[in-house]
């Protein structure tokens, strides 16, 4: 963290930077050159406008620029977008981070913090948001809360994907890509004028690639891709004032991605860039269908737009959560999602000489079914509980030696004491490295299973006593172990010793069929009305005001199911919730909010505009989807973000230089944070924290000569938790030991540079050389251990293209990650609960060629 003096220096630098940028932009605006930067039209304010006229921080990518970058999905775009991180190793559980604002929940009890739209339709769950970027008109990344125009779940910002619309011409295009690791991709695009008033566009896309993680266990490498996308759209002009567009999309995905590798060198090499060996399959499948009908009608004074949409998908993802092949750490998960989503929006836009306005109303209903299954062995639970105990209070384990025969207690204590005292001085990562040795040491002492025995004694014993009182008998523990006599005698130590013996046999069995599940259903309804208006106070000064009222109602259910019984009691470990052996609840709640914005922008001349804005965003509360600890509510509050921003947009040197900048500061109230809490069995809980962030972004695009285009961007971001209370097993709050720590996955500094040089040939053809460079600073890898830092990295991509004189075909050769950098994407995941934290890597160097033919 920065001290007060350093913070002041940074603030002075930023203010100086902004004032100098304005002066620089104004001074350069009169220069004259020949070439110009192409105008980009966006719909960030629900109306078509030049990107440079919109007083919002936006990064926009046209379909052509996406292709030149070699970007296949939103994660690829995130690498080159200032203030944005989209480091996703899986299509079905993506996280979008804008200016440090994201949601880490992978279940359905909460909503994303960054709203993703496709052709004006909210995509809802993350599992249905990530789609291939084939035949795309543009992608707009809006930064900062967008609560007024885009509504709920846009606290961090919004991402809008706009596909290409049918038009009244006959065209066709075929794109073919081949590369190493078996990469084969094909896009077939057909646009047809069916009549003078009716046109059609069809896109068929396939993308396949083998894995790049060497499989040490033999078989196919991990990390492959296999997805097919089909889009069909009809555009109809029934009158000169009315347009109807019907879009349909189907996506099928079946691949073995989401590869996470253990970073614990005591379990493996700890090398995420070497061979991997799993004992549970990594696989993801999805079938997605979406349809929308957009009707636009122009009246004399206004334009009415209606968007009716339906989306549905089924998605299944299996993951090896421990990232290793070790029976003491066997841990796999399966998440199955079914979603049906309907939405309707009506919007009315109008404009006069001095006023532009928008009025709108929307309604949506989302129906969900989600099942999370956990697969592990009893030995996994022993590792789980032991790791938690070693982190929390290792010396307290000395008391467990009392479960041993009396003649063993002294010698074992003498050996165990110094080991536990040393572990007490270690951080979480070091403790994880000691865990396998600790398991072997306890085995040697005859204490393997002691953690399960302790759990049975503390949490199951009251239920056993009650059951024995009712039934008058004590069922066998496991196999031949019968502790009925010890229970009847009332000798608690003898009973615990018997339980420990049974638990030891239980652990040594390593039964891989232990399985638990949690099923959630959701019926979420959201309704909103909004208005937004821009008043031109003078020819140079505009004031924009907006307000939106949103109401969300959520009906939810949570049901745990265990395939296992002990003493006739259904028994769960992964989804054990604070003494409740099973949960079956149907909570319901309603949240409402007023969100708005106020923007003042001033155009200094035809080339330079500055703006000052205040905006807030809202995300409804929700429910813990998996389980929750004792005395902890399973619901959590809504979150709100308030952002203040100053920005500059400019077109200089006769539109050869585009310079945009923004400075911002936000407060994040009731941030919904997913974390493992509780002892002796941690559970995933969503709860509320507070955070703040501040930073700046700079984007430059310069047509240096008629043939040379240079672009670059830089972002600086500082985030920290201002409230982050650790919750104990008793439901009490401990010290705010994470207050002041930065948020996970948010680098302070990020820099991108692009250069594109066009060589015109005498034949009329041309050759285009392009390079993209990215440097991203270090960032915190996981909230549970702020010392686990992801190092900074750099990536270099290169591309060379030949375009024929008649623009009939294009041939390109490309290299991604030219220097073959070994880059860590992120750390974290459920495996950290058992001392096997996992991480994933970016792709190594990939090479290939594209061929595009147009008809």
Secondary structure as UniProt FT lines:
FT   HELIX           4..28
FT   TURN            29..30
FT   STRAND          41..42
FT   TURN            44..45
FT   STRAND          49..50
FT   HELIX           51..53
FT   STRAND          58..62
FT   HELIX           63..69
FT   HELIX           74..79
FT   TURN            82..83
FT   STRAND          84..85
FT   TURN            92..93
FT   STRAND          97..98
FT   TURN            99..100
FT   STRAND          114..118
FT   TURN            119..120
FT   STRAND          121..122
FT   HELIX           126..128
FT   STRAND          136..143
FT   TURN            147..150
FT   TURN            152..153
FT   STRAND          157..163
FT   STRAND          171..179
FT   TURN            180..182
FT   STRAND          183..193
FT   STRAND          198..209
FT   TURN            216..217
FT   STRAND          225..239
FT   TURN            240..241
FT   STRAND          242..255
FT   STRAND          261..262
FT   TURN            265..267
FT   TURN            272..273
FT   STRAND          283..298
FT   STRAND          302..320
FT   HELIX           327..329
FT   STRAND          331..351
FT   STRAND          355..376
FT   HELIX           378..393
FT   HELIX           394..403
FT   HELIX           406..423
FT   TURN            424..425
FT   HELIX           428..444
FT   TURN            445..446
FT   TURN            448..449
FT   HELIX           450..455
FT   HELIX           456..460
FT   HELIX           461..471
FT   TURN            479..480
FT   HELIX           484..489
FT   HELIX           492..509
FT   TURN            512..513
FT   STRAND          514..536
FT   STRAND          541..562
FT   STRAND          565..566
FT   TURN            567..568
FT   STRAND          569..570
FT   TURN            574..575
FT   TURN            578..579
FT   STRAND          584..585
FT   STRAND          588..603
FT   STRAND          608..619
FT   STRAND          622..623
FT   TURN            630..631
FT   STRAND          635..636
FT   STRAND          639..652
FT   TURN            653..656
FT   STRAND          657..677
FT   STRAND          683..703
FT   STRAND          708..723
FT   TURN            729..730
FT   TURN            737..740
FT   TURN            744..745
FT   STRAND          749..760
FT   TURN            762..763
FT   STRAND          766..776
FT   STRAND          779..782
FT   TURN            783..784
FT   STRAND          785..790
FT   STRAND          793..803
FT   TURN            805..806
FT   STRAND          809..816
FT   TURN            818..819
FT   STRAND          824..827
FT   HELIX           830..834
FT   STRAND          838..841
FT   STRAND          846..854
//
